[in-house]
Amino acid sequence: MTFVANYAVLPAYRGNGVGRKVWTAVMERAGDVNVILDAVPDMLDWYMRNGFPVKGDTTSYYHVTVTSEMLVPTPVPATSCSVEPLDDQLWPGVVRLDQLTYPSPGREPILRAFLVGDGIHTLVARAAGHVVGFGSIHKMWEGHFGLRCVLAQDAHTADQLIRGLLSDLNLRVGNVVHFPLVGDAAPPGVLALGAVEHVITVTRLYSKHLIPIRHKNIWIPVSDIA
Ligand SMILES: CC(C)(COP(=O)(O)OP(=O)(O)OC[C@H]1O[C@@H](n2cnc3c(N)ncnc32)[C@H](O)[C@@H]1OP(=O)(O)O)[C@@H](O)C(=O)NCCC(=O)NCCS
């Protein structure tokens, strides 16, 4: 499979056939594989007429402004899992949970790009020795943070991870958290206590066939190719 991550022409050059040339060249290079893209609403019909007949999930992008209610610590129930920073020992369990959710082969490099790197902070939830969730955040620019993903076995674990991520990066009232949600899911856990702004909804399209995703564990998607 291959993923078309961007398709854009400078505004001053639009409407003159430049986009069509770029599009044709990209599709020729993609070859005879399943091509995936995320369509903005304006372009949805155009893509469906131009080789992307298969509709998948929608993804909505959110901004949430941090409120004081979000920063109140909650008591941790005795049965809860432990939450700790990602390390090499936890990595195989993280890959396993990701594979349960996104069955496509070759996910590990994508996962590594999402979870490991300069400025990325990743937490892993464990219960009875097993990885039962993970989540990751990074600072985008002053006062703005991107929740890159949260996968977890249940809502409580997801909330513990999100609270841990916000607290580890020392978020303050007025900061903004950016994150995507799949389908019509509501902002999970503590994020529902923020001032929520929905930004845009894109629709995943496929050129050949839909790639199924197991939604059960997804609170914030490990975006891109799934
Ligand atoms: C989409 C984009 C790359 C097209 O570039 P362009 O140089 O204007 O395109 P062209 O003049 O070659 O037109 C190509 C086709 O796109 C269609 N198109 C262009 N803008 C469109 C829009 N906003 N909505 C629907 N169709 C559009 C044209 O009607 C044309 O269709 P046709 O070939 O069937 O006649 C350009 O408008 C753009 O950069 N838009 C903003 C970024 C964006 O939304 N990208 C898509 C993200 S999913």
PDBQT file of the ligand as one rigid body, heavy atoms in Angstrom, charges set to zero:
ROOT
HETATM    1  C1  LIG A 301      -6.557  20.597  -4.688  1.00  0.00    +0.000 C 
HETATM    2  C2  LIG A 301      -5.464  21.408  -5.408  1.00  0.00    +0.000 C 
HETATM    3  C3  LIG A 301      -4.098  20.766  -5.183  1.00  0.00    +0.000 C 
HETATM    4  C4  LIG A 301      -5.761  21.404  -6.917  1.00  0.00    +0.000 C 
HETATM    5  O1  LIG A 301      -4.741  22.154  -7.584  1.00  0.00    +0.000 OA
HETATM    6  P1  LIG A 301      -5.051  23.028  -8.878  1.00  0.00    +0.000 P 
HETATM    7  O2  LIG A 301      -3.764  23.391  -9.540  1.00  0.00    +0.000 OA
HETATM    8  O3  LIG A 301      -5.977  24.117  -8.562  1.00  0.00    +0.000 OA
HETATM    9  O4  LIG A 301      -5.832  21.943  -9.753  1.00  0.00    +0.000 OA
HETATM   10  P2  LIG A 301      -6.195  21.941 -11.285  1.00  0.00    +0.000 P 
HETATM   11  O5  LIG A 301      -6.425  23.330 -11.803  1.00  0.00    +0.000 OA
HETATM   12  O6  LIG A 301      -5.180  21.121 -12.047  1.00  0.00    +0.000 OA
HETATM   13  O7  LIG A 301      -7.545  21.149 -11.234  1.00  0.00    +0.000 OA
HETATM   14  C5  LIG A 301      -7.537  19.752 -10.978  1.00  0.00    +0.000 C 
HETATM   15  C6  LIG A 301      -8.915  19.292 -10.613  1.00  0.00    +0.000 C 
HETATM   16  O8  LIG A 301      -9.149  19.587  -9.224  1.00  0.00    +0.000 OA
HETATM   17  C7  LIG A 301     -10.451  20.147  -9.086  1.00  0.00    +0.000 C 
HETATM   18  N1  LIG A 301     -10.416  21.032  -7.909  1.00  0.00    +0.000 N 
HETATM   19  C8  LIG A 301      -9.512  21.987  -7.637  1.00  0.00    +0.000 A 
HETATM   20  N2  LIG A 301      -9.814  22.594  -6.473  1.00  0.00    +0.000 NA
HETATM   21  C9  LIG A 301     -10.916  21.984  -6.000  1.00  0.00    +0.000 A 
HETATM   22  C10 LIG A 301     -11.721  22.150  -4.836  1.00  0.00    +0.000 A 
HETATM   23  N3  LIG A 301     -11.445  23.068  -3.913  1.00  0.00    +0.000 N 
HETATM   24  N4  LIG A 301     -12.777  21.352  -4.670  1.00  0.00    +0.000 NA
HETATM   25  C11 LIG A 301     -13.091  20.401  -5.617  1.00  0.00    +0.000 A 
HETATM   26  N5  LIG A 301     -12.357  20.192  -6.711  1.00  0.00    +0.000 NA
HETATM   27  C12 LIG A 301     -11.299  20.984  -6.914  1.00  0.00    +0.000 A 
HETATM   28  C13 LIG A 301     -10.643  20.902 -10.380  1.00  0.00    +0.000 C 
HETATM   29  O9  LIG A 301     -12.031  21.104 -10.631  1.00  0.00    +0.000 OA
HETATM   30  C14 LIG A 301     -10.033  19.952 -11.386  1.00  0.00    +0.000 C 
HETATM   31  O10 LIG A 301     -10.957  18.922 -11.697  1.00  0.00    +0.000 OA
HETATM   32  P3  LIG A 301     -10.962  18.244 -13.152  1.00  0.00    +0.000 P 
HETATM   33  O11 LIG A 301      -9.542  17.858 -13.443  1.00  0.00    +0.000 OA
HETATM   34  O12 LIG A 301     -11.857  17.070 -12.970  1.00  0.00    +0.000 OA
HETATM   35  O13 LIG A 301     -11.496  19.279 -14.084  1.00  0.00    +0.000 OA
HETATM   36  C15 LIG A 301      -5.455  22.883  -4.929  1.00  0.00    +0.000 C 
HETATM   37  O14 LIG A 301      -6.739  23.426  -5.076  1.00  0.00    +0.000 OA
HETATM   38  C16 LIG A 301      -5.042  23.053  -3.469  1.00  0.00    +0.000 C 
HETATM   39  O15 LIG A 301      -3.846  23.170  -3.190  1.00  0.00    +0.000 OA
HETATM   40  N6  LIG A 301      -6.020  23.109  -2.540  1.00  0.00    +0.000 N 
HETATM   41  C17 LIG A 301      -5.745  23.318  -1.146  1.00  0.00    +0.000 C 
HETATM   42  C18 LIG A 301      -5.100  22.084  -0.536  1.00  0.00    +0.000 C 
HETATM   43  C19 LIG A 301      -6.071  20.921  -0.499  1.00  0.00    +0.000 C 
HETATM   44  O16 LIG A 301      -7.231  21.067  -0.138  1.00  0.00    +0.000 OA
HETATM   45  N7  LIG A 301      -5.573  19.733  -0.862  1.00  0.00    +0.000 N 
HETATM   46  C20 LIG A 301      -6.318  18.526  -0.790  1.00  0.00    +0.000 C 
HETATM   47  C21 LIG A 301      -6.174  17.900   0.590  1.00  0.00    +0.000 C 
HETATM   48  S1  LIG A 301      -7.085  16.403   0.732  1.00  0.00    +0.000 SA
ENDROOT
TORSDOF 0
